[in-house]
Amino acid sequence: QVELVESGGGSVQAGGSLRLSCAASGYTASTSCMAWFRQAPGKEREGVARISKLTQTTLYADSVKGRFTMFPDNAKNTLYLQMNSLKAEDTAMYYCAALRGAAYCSLDHYQYTSWGQGTQVTVSS
């Protein structure tokens, strides 16, 4: 079992920045993929970014490329999402997720089996 806890959400003006954190605990040795997702009211859950623990490669949704950066601190078992140049459409509940034993890490939320409780990000224009 992997436990995930997100933090760092809040309210910012458009153009501002936030850094989200995802702290992992429990059995993390076999984790293959970690990712950030978001969901706004009335919309489907959307993949934001993911990282493969095996290859250390990252993948970003087109909507956040050039603005968001994800990076791990392996010593702390923590995954960060640095969000810059925030837009009103970035407003959503942001979730951290993890998956074991995957050959490929996707941005499909159906693939992931461990989830945090989410942290709210609100961007005002």
Kinemage of the C-alpha trace (Angstrom):
@kinemage 1
@onewidth
@group {chain A} dominant
@subgroup {mainchain}
@vectorlist {calphas} color= white
{ca gln a 1} P 0.000 0.000 0.000
{ca val a 2} L 1.235 3.461 -0.955
{ca glu a 3} L -0.143 6.506 0.825
{ca leu a 4} L -0.072 9.857 -0.949
{ca val a 5} L -0.644 13.276 0.596
{ca glu a 6} L -0.806 16.452 -1.478
{ca ser a 7} L -0.115 19.948 -0.224
{ca gly a 8} L 0.685 23.403 -1.534
{ca gly a 9} L -2.593 24.414 -3.122
{ca gly a 10} L -4.119 27.829 -2.660
{ca ser a 11} L -5.497 30.903 -4.374
{ca val a 12} L -3.393 33.042 -6.694
{ca gln a 13} L -3.846 35.714 -9.317
{ca ala a 14} L -3.475 34.837 -12.981
{ca gly a 15} L 0.194 34.852 -13.906
{ca gly a 16} L 1.248 33.725 -10.457
{ca ser a 17} L 2.953 30.533 -9.317
{ca leu a 18} L 2.396 27.656 -6.929
{ca arg a 19} L 4.382 24.564 -6.027
{ca leu a 20} L 2.464 21.425 -5.150
{ca ser a 21} L 3.970 18.579 -3.155
{ca cys a 22} L 3.058 14.901 -3.071
{ca ala a 23} L 4.524 12.999 -0.145
{ca ala a 24} L 4.576 9.214 -0.530
{ca ser a 25} L 4.762 6.749 2.327
{ca gly a 26} L 4.207 3.064 2.935
{ca tyr a 27} L 5.511 0.558 0.409
{ca thr a 28} L 7.016 2.685 -2.346
{ca ala a 29} L 9.824 0.462 -3.654
{ca ser a 30} L 7.756 -1.102 -6.444
{ca thr a 31} L 6.135 2.115 -7.694
{ca ser a 32} L 6.590 2.445 -11.457
{ca cys a 33} L 4.730 5.652 -12.255
{ca met a 34} L 3.698 8.787 -10.445
{ca ala a 35} L 1.501 11.480 -11.890
{ca trp a 36} L -0.494 14.619 -11.275
{ca phe a 37} L -4.122 14.864 -12.347
{ca arg a 38} L -6.704 17.587 -11.965
{ca gln a 39} L -10.456 17.838 -12.068
{ca ala a 40} L -12.610 20.937 -12.344
{ca pro a 41} L -16.355 20.975 -11.595
{ca gly a 42} L -18.341 19.435 -14.433
{ca lys a 43} L -15.238 18.181 -16.234
{ca glu a 44} L -13.509 14.823 -16.532
{ca arg a 45} L -10.328 14.115 -14.644
{ca glu a 46} L -7.392 15.329 -16.720
{ca gly a 47} L -3.814 14.124 -16.734
{ca val a 48} L -1.364 16.952 -16.055
{ca ala a 49} L 2.064 15.330 -15.912
{ca arg a 50} L 3.675 11.985 -15.131
{ca ile a 51} L 7.099 10.580 -14.383
{ca ser a 52} L 8.452 7.088 -14.917
{ca lys a 53} L 10.471 5.982 -11.908
{ca leu a 54} L 12.372 3.515 -14.094
{ca thr a 55} L 13.494 5.879 -16.846
{ca gln a 56} L 13.102 9.221 -15.026
{ca thr a 57} L 11.310 10.553 -18.082
{ca thr a 58} L 8.478 13.053 -17.839
{ca leu a 59} L 5.400 13.716 -19.945
{ca tyr a 60} L 3.150 16.767 -19.842
{ca ala a 61} L -0.301 17.544 -21.105
{ca asp a 62} L -0.340 20.025 -23.974
{ca ser a 63} L -2.318 22.464 -21.849
{ca val a 64} L 0.528 22.877 -19.339
{ca lys a 65} L 3.668 22.430 -21.447
{ca gly a 66} L 6.130 25.234 -20.890
{ca arg a 67} L 4.384 26.358 -17.708
{ca phe a 68} L 4.441 23.354 -15.356
{ca thr a 69} L 7.443 21.293 -14.300
{ca met a 70} L 7.424 18.134 -12.211
{ca phe a 71} L 10.449 16.773 -10.392
{ca pro a 72} L 11.122 14.304 -7.594
{ca asp a 73} L 13.077 14.492 -4.400
{ca asn a 74} L 13.791 10.803 -3.990
{ca ala a 75} L 15.457 11.215 -0.607
{ca lys a 76} L 12.188 12.639 0.728
{ca asn a 77} L 9.879 10.364 -1.304
{ca thr a 78} L 8.231 13.530 -2.552
{ca leu a 79} L 7.081 14.584 -6.014
{ca tyr a 80} L 6.727 18.275 -6.806
{ca leu a 81} L 4.734 20.141 -9.418
{ca gln a 82} L 5.973 23.662 -10.062
{ca met a 83} L 3.211 25.689 -11.703
{ca asn a 84} L 4.102 29.010 -13.314
{ca ser a 85} L 2.139 31.475 -15.426
{ca leu a 86} L -1.091 30.172 -13.968
{ca lys a 87} L -4.327 30.750 -15.853
{ca ala a 88} L -7.928 30.764 -14.734
{ca glu a 89} L -8.482 27.477 -16.567
{ca asp a 90} L -5.911 25.832 -14.286
{ca thr a 91} L -8.418 26.100 -11.445
{ca ala a 92} L -9.140 22.559 -10.255
{ca met a 93} L -8.626 20.006 -7.539
{ca tyr a 94} L -5.172 18.543 -8.091
{ca tyr a 95} L -4.476 14.896 -7.257
{ca cys a 96} L -1.301 12.882 -6.966
{ca ala a 97} L -1.417 9.261 -8.142
{ca ala a 98} L 0.863 6.219 -8.279
{ca leu a 99} L 0.972 2.869 -10.065
{ca arg a 100} L 2.954 -0.347 -9.552
{ca gly a 101} L 4.359 -2.687 -12.172
{ca ala a 102} L 3.583 -0.718 -15.327
{ca ala a 103} L 5.673 -1.100 -18.460
{ca tyr a 104} L 4.625 2.350 -19.625
{ca cys a 105} L 3.345 5.314 -17.653
{ca ser a 106} L 0.412 7.062 -19.260
{ca leu a 107} L -1.729 10.083 -18.427
{ca asp a 108} L -4.866 7.947 -18.290
{ca his a 109} L -6.348 8.169 -14.801
{ca tyr a 110} L -7.839 4.683 -15.152
{ca gln a 111} L -4.325 3.265 -15.041
{ca tyr a 112} L -3.559 4.548 -11.556
{ca thr a 113} L -4.494 2.713 -8.388
{ca ser a 114} L -3.196 4.860 -5.512
{ca trp a 115} L -4.535 8.369 -4.982
{ca gly a 116} L -4.148 11.251 -2.618
{ca gln a 117} L -7.068 13.274 -1.321
{ca gly a 118} L -6.315 16.303 -3.462
{ca thr a 119} L -5.364 19.932 -2.986
{ca gln a 120} L -7.383 22.834 -4.380
{ca val a 121} L -5.832 25.345 -6.776
{ca thr a 122} L -7.817 28.476 -7.568
{ca val a 123} L -6.590 31.045 -10.087
{ca ser a 124} L -8.439 34.339 -10.309
{ca ser a 125} L -8.348 36.619 -13.327
